[in-house]
Amino acid sequence: MTRRRSARATKGKRKPKRKPSPAAAGTTIAAFARLVHVDEKAVRKGIAAGRIPASCLGPSRTGAKQVITDVAAARAAWDANAAKVPPGPDVGGDRQSLSEASRMATMERHRRLKIDNDLRAGLTVDVRAAKREAFESARIIRETLLNLPARISAELAAETDPAKIFTRLDDAIREALGDAADRLEAIGE
């Protein structure tokens, strides 16, 4: 006949089951991370940032490690603080997340490429070149008009007929503006 082992008679030494003390009852940080579907590092950062309150934490049975003693409260605090964006880089005076900063950097690169392409295609002009050309144009017009009185003042002083003065002044202004237009075309090419 075969021998059956009785349930109570086991051979070898067995460790008696210990009931955890109330302070030691809890979950490890790694187990809590699996529970909330994140990496253990994220939970540790959450603890350091205060996302999980200190009242939910305690020492392990051996006292060597930190465990989460109140899992329900820690889970509620984790979920309640999930909508908060962690502090990211300071861009333009506003704190932003890493994804927002990356998006802004990508948009800035896109804007710069569009400007470079428009410059090459001739759709836009360089601001410095436009300012330089505007200054040069204003200088040519100013010099042309300011030289006008020196050229015709003696001729107008000798004339007494108002109609002839008007005609001569009109012709001189038109001639000066035509000369300025020719000079502006020459620098624009």
C-alpha positions in Angstrom: 0.0 0.0 0.0 1.2 3.5 -0.7 1.7 5.9 2.0 -0.1 9.1 2.1 1.3 12.2 3.6 -0.9 13.8 6.1 -1.5 17.4 5.8 -0.2 18.1 9.2 2.8 16.0 9.2 5.3 17.7 6.9 9.0 17.0 6.9 11.5 19.7 7.2 11.5 23.1 8.8 8.9 25.6 8.0 8.9 29.2 8.7 5.9 30.3 10.7 3.7 32.9 8.9 4.1 36.3 10.5 1.4 38.8 10.5 2.8 42.2 9.4 2.7 44.8 12.1 0.4 47.8 11.4 3.3 50.1 10.7 4.9 47.6 8.3 1.6 46.9 6.3 2.0 48.5 3.0 3.3 48.3 -0.5 6.7 48.8 -1.9 7.4 51.7 -4.2 7.9 49.3 -7.1 4.6 47.6 -6.5 2.8 50.9 -6.3 4.4 51.9 -9.6 3.1 48.7 -11.2 -0.3 49.5 -9.7 -0.5 53.0 -11.2 1.2 51.8 -14.5 4.3 54.0 -14.3 8.0 53.5 -13.8 9.4 53.2 -10.2 11.5 56.4 -10.9 8.3 58.3 -11.6 6.9 57.3 -8.2 10.1 58.2 -6.4 10.1 61.6 -8.1 6.4 62.0 -7.2 7.3 61.3 -3.5 10.1 63.9 -3.7 7.9 66.5 -5.3 5.1 65.9 -2.8 2.7 64.3 -5.2 2.3 61.5 -2.6 1.9 63.0 0.9 4.3 62.0 3.6 1.3 60.7 5.7 1.0 57.8 3.2 4.6 56.8 3.6 6.4 54.8 6.3 9.4 52.5 7.0 9.5 48.9 5.9 9.5 46.0 8.4 13.3 46.1 8.6 13.3 49.9 8.6 15.8 50.0 5.7 13.4 51.1 3.0 10.5 53.4 2.6 7.1 51.8 1.7 3.6 53.2 1.0 1.6 52.4 4.1 -1.8 53.8 2.9 -2.1 52.6 -0.7 -5.7 54.0 -1.1 -4.8 57.5 0.0 -1.5 57.4 -2.0 -3.5 56.3 -5.1 -6.1 59.0 -4.6 -3.3 61.6 -4.2 -1.5 60.3 -7.3 -4.6 60.5 -9.4 -5.6 63.9 -8.0 -2.2 65.4 -8.8 -2.0 63.8 -12.2 -3.4 66.9 -14.0 -0.6 69.1 -12.6 2.1 69.8 -15.1 5.6 69.3 -13.6 7.8 72.4 -13.7 9.6 72.6 -17.0 12.0 75.0 -18.7 11.2 78.7 -18.2 10.4 80.0 -21.7 9.3 83.6 -22.0 8.5 84.0 -18.3 6.1 81.0 -18.2 7.0 77.6 -16.9 6.2 75.0 -19.5 6.4 71.2 -19.9 9.1 69.5 -21.9 6.7 68.6 -24.6 5.5 72.2 -24.9 9.1 73.5 -25.0 9.9 70.9 -27.7 6.8 72.0 -29.7 7.8 75.7 -29.5 11.4 74.9 -30.5 10.1 73.0 -33.5 7.7 75.8 -34.5 10.6 78.3 -34.2 12.8 76.1 -36.5 9.9 75.9 -39.0 9.5 79.7 -38.9 13.2 80.2 -39.5 13.3 77.7 -42.4 10.2 79.5 -44.0 12.0 82.9 -43.7 15.2 81.5 -45.2 13.2 79.9 -48.1 11.3 83.2 -48.7 14.6 85.1 -48.7 16.1 82.8 -51.3 12.9 83.0 -53.4 12.9 86.8 -53.3 9.5 87.0 -51.5 11.0 88.8 -48.5 13.9 91.2 -48.0 16.4 91.5 -45.2 15.4 94.2 -42.7 18.9 95.7 -42.6 19.1 95.9 -46.4 15.6 97.5 -46.6 16.6 100.1 -43.9 19.9 100.8 -45.7 18.0 101.3 -49.0 15.3 103.5 -47.4 18.0 105.7 -45.8 19.9 106.0 -49.1 16.7 106.8 -51.0 15.7 109.5 -48.5 19.2 111.0 -48.7 19.1 111.2 -52.5 15.7 112.9 -52.4 16.7 115.3 -49.6 19.9 116.4 -51.4 18.2 116.8 -54.7 15.5 119.1 -53.3 17.8 121.0 -51.0 20.1 121.8 -54.0 17.2 123.3 -55.9 17.1 126.8 -54.3 20.9 127.2 -54.8 20.5 126.5 -58.5 17.5 128.7 -59.4 17.5 131.5 -56.7 19.4 134.0 -58.8 17.2 133.4 -61.8 14.0 133.7 -59.8 15.2 136.9 -58.1 15.6 138.6 -61.5 12.2 137.7 -62.7 9.2 139.9 -61.9 6.4 138.1 -63.7 4.6 135.7 -61.3 3.5 133.3 -64.2 7.1 133.0 -65.4 8.3 132.4 -61.8 5.7 129.7 -61.3 6.6 128.0 -64.7 10.3 128.1 -63.9 9.8 126.8 -60.4 7.5 124.0 -61.6 10.0 123.0 -64.3 13.0 123.0 -61.8 11.1 120.8 -59.3 10.0 118.3 -62.0 13.6 118.2 -63.3 15.0 117.6 -59.8 12.5 114.9 -59.1 13.2 113.2 -62.4 17.0 113.4 -61.6 16.3 111.8 -58.1 14.2 109.0 -59.7 17.0 108.2 -62.1 19.5 108.1 -59.3 17.2 105.9 -57.2 16.8 103.4 -60.1 20.5 103.3 -60.5 21.1 102.2 -56.8 18.1 99.8 -57.0 19.5 97.6 -59.7 
